Amino acid sequence: MQIRAMNSDQARVRGMCKLVISNADARRLFLDRHALGERQGHKLTHAEVLALVRKLGFVQLDSINIVERAHHMILFSRAAGYAREILSALHHDHRALFEHWTHDASLVPIEFYPHWHHRFGAAKARLAHANWASRLGDDPARAIARVRRRIRKDGAVSARDFADKGQGSWWGWGPSKTALEFLWRAGELAIARRDGFEKVYDLASRVIPAELRSARPTRRQSVDWACREAAAHLGFATPSELAGFFELAELSEARDWVKAALRKKEIVEILVTGVDGIARQAFALASIEADIAALAPAHNPARFLSPFDPAIRDRKRARRLFGFDYTIEVYVPEKKRRYGYYVLPVLEGERFIGRADLKAHRGEHRIEVKGLWPEPGVDFDRKRREAFEAALAELSRFTSTGSELQA
């Protein structure tokens, strides 16, 4: 459903009886729910970093280090006082986070673990699929049993501890690496830590608290949890967006959840105004009007976001809400790239003002600005250029490239 935007009184007068959220309010709420409504400058404690991850729901992991790895950049964009070692400590030492899949590999609050049992079960059922069976060698059961025995006997291992590392054709996976990945995705193993960016696997019984491993929510309970959490983290969403947040619920399950939650009056149907002036159907927790009324103005100074930032993960939604059409071009062939390999969005307050192709030269202590593209209608005047340079200097300090900047 979509209509030309009108205010809430107009909507009710015309008998629609749906709350219409203005584009400005929609942006502010969406950014707030993604922890981008403000920016913390003080040095964060372990508890504060954990609270930030919980507010986001999860933090995606990615190895690309052209500027900064995604998980660190996502947290730095929200808190200038974030320190990398805290995230590692929360995962490795405090066991406050666990690593598994959402839409991609992510660090997830440990208390969410019971709802991943359904994902583990689905992974186990896929063992017979050719993508797994062919890469486990001539005897998949034997390959898995061999890896299982090794870990039970010797403790935590990485793929490099096996002689067949790199012999396979699937991302260089040999049978042992494939077995490690299968057992991890099926929940028998867990990621104990990362050495550099290499996974170190161990028995889940040695990594995950017993009460979380033994908890078995029903499928209905997990779908209810996943959709409710998604609604809270997004501010408002379609059924597709609810299902896609953790990727724990099917679209049909999310639609059924919406119907049930509407009957219980736990959520409300609303119309969210896009940048094009069209209001489209979405759903939100029943507290949305009070939530919007309590919002403070968004943090205004310019800052860079990771190409993998959750606020721009859904390209269609970013275009609909902000008029910002963004594609991660690291996976696009060089000749077909419109902007560059690792282009960072530039956020100012409640709008995206441009994108910059950056590269950190750590050995030379500088960040190179390979390209800068303002958004249509955005003037990079003196004040805005100064804000851009200040954000670049701050990013330079975080990436340890020093203060010498090259444009």
Secondary structure as UniProt FT lines:
FT   STRAND          2..4
FT   HELIX           8..13
FT   TURN            14..15
FT   STRAND          19..21
FT   HELIX           23..33
FT   TURN            34..35
FT   HELIX           46..56
FT   STRAND          59..60
FT   HELIX           70..76
FT   TURN            77..78
FT   TURN            80..81
FT   HELIX           84..92
FT   STRAND          97..101
FT   STRAND          105..109
FT   HELIX           110..116
FT   HELIX           117..125
FT   TURN            126..128
FT   HELIX           130..133
FT   HELIX           134..136
FT   HELIX           140..154
FT   HELIX           159..161
FT   TURN            163..166
FT   TURN            171..172
FT   HELIX           175..185
FT   TURN            186..187
FT   STRAND          189..195
FT   TURN            196..197
FT   STRAND          198..203
FT   HELIX           204..207
FT   HELIX           210..214
FT   HELIX           219..234
FT   HELIX           239..246
FT   HELIX           251..263
FT   TURN            264..265
FT   STRAND          267..273
FT   TURN            275..276
FT   STRAND          278..285
FT   TURN            286..287
FT   HELIX           288..293
FT   STRAND          303..304
FT   TURN            307..308
FT   HELIX           310..312
FT   HELIX           315..322
FT   HELIX           329..331
FT   HELIX           334..336
FT   STRAND          343..348
FT   TURN            349..350
FT   STRAND          351..361
FT   HELIX           362..364
FT   STRAND          366..374
FT   TURN            376..377
FT   HELIX           382..398
FT   TURN            399..400
FT   STRAND          404..406
//
